[in-house]
């Protein structure tokens, strides 16, 4: 009786050890997959940041160009108003 209990206990411990090793291996593999997934996600986020940065720079350049055009048009409007009013005609 005592010997059969020891054999049963040894078998149960052996099976549980094997199951725990398999579960540990699976957890290790899952963590590896999560790591790969996070690396890919990080690359996507980096490329998104690069695209948004380049779009921001382009919009800043367009904004600067637009402000320059507005300034030039404002100067032309000042000269045009002076010509229409008959004041200060410099190109007679």
PLY file of the C-alpha trace (Angstrom):
ply
format ascii 1.0
element vertex 92
property float x
property float y
property float z
element edge 91
property int vertex1
property int vertex2
end_header
0.00 0.00 0.00
2.75 2.39 0.95
4.70 1.58 -2.18
1.72 2.14 -4.50
1.09 5.54 -2.88
4.68 6.54 -3.53
4.46 5.39 -7.14
1.20 7.32 -7.63
2.68 10.42 -5.97
5.79 10.18 -8.17
3.63 9.81 -11.31
1.46 12.79 -10.38
4.49 14.96 -9.62
6.14 13.89 -12.90
3.02 14.67 -14.94
2.57 18.04 -13.21
6.23 18.88 -13.81
5.90 18.06 -17.51
2.69 20.10 -17.76
4.32 23.07 -16.01
7.35 22.88 -18.33
5.06 22.86 -21.39
3.04 25.79 -20.00
6.26 27.71 -19.26
7.49 27.11 -22.80
4.18 28.30 -24.24
4.28 31.44 -22.09
7.84 32.07 -23.28
6.73 31.70 -26.92
3.74 34.01 -26.36
5.99 36.65 -24.84
8.30 36.36 -27.87
5.35 36.90 -30.21
4.20 39.89 -28.16
7.71 41.33 -28.42
7.70 40.94 -32.22
4.24 42.48 -32.43
5.32 45.47 -30.32
8.41 45.97 -32.49
6.23 46.05 -35.62
3.81 48.42 -33.91
6.73 50.66 -32.93
7.88 50.77 -36.57
4.37 51.74 -37.67
4.21 54.49 -35.05
7.66 55.77 -36.06
6.67 55.92 -39.73
3.42 57.67 -38.78
5.39 60.24 -36.80
7.72 60.77 -39.77
4.79 61.26 -42.14
3.02 63.66 -39.80
6.26 65.60 -39.28
6.80 65.96 -43.01
3.18 67.03 -43.49
3.60 69.57 -40.70
6.75 70.97 -42.30
4.98 71.20 -45.66
2.03 73.01 -44.12
4.40 75.39 -42.34
6.13 76.15 -45.65
2.79 76.66 -47.38
1.68 78.94 -44.55
4.86 81.01 -44.89
4.37 81.26 -48.64
0.75 82.32 -48.15
1.76 85.00 -45.66
4.34 86.30 -48.14
1.76 86.46 -50.91
-0.65 88.31 -48.60
2.07 90.82 -47.75
2.91 91.41 -51.41
-0.79 91.79 -52.27
-1.17 94.25 -49.40
1.68 96.34 -50.76
0.14 96.27 -54.26
-3.22 97.31 -52.81
-1.61 100.28 -51.05
-0.08 101.47 -54.34
-3.32 100.82 -56.22
-5.36 102.90 -53.74
-2.92 105.78 -54.03
-3.18 105.66 -57.84
-6.98 105.65 -57.83
-7.23 108.58 -55.43
-4.85 110.63 -57.51
-2.42 111.01 -54.69
1.24 110.37 -54.82
1.46 109.03 -58.37
5.05 108.05 -58.79
4.98 106.45 -62.23
3.64 109.30 -64.42
0 1
1 2
2 3
3 4
4 5
5 6
6 7
7 8
8 9
9 10
10 11
11 12
12 13
13 14
14 15
15 16
16 17
17 18
18 19
19 20
20 21
21 22
22 23
23 24
24 25
25 26
26 27
27 28
28 29
29 30
30 31
31 32
32 33
33 34
34 35
35 36
36 37
37 38
38 39
39 40
40 41
41 42
42 43
43 44
44 45
45 46
46 47
47 48
48 49
49 50
50 51
51 52
52 53
53 54
54 55
55 56
56 57
57 58
58 59
59 60
60 61
61 62
62 63
63 64
64 65
65 66
66 67
67 68
68 69
69 70
70 71
71 72
72 73
73 74
74 75
75 76
76 77
77 78
78 79
79 80
80 81
81 82
82 83
83 84
84 85
85 86
86 87
87 88
88 89
89 90
90 91
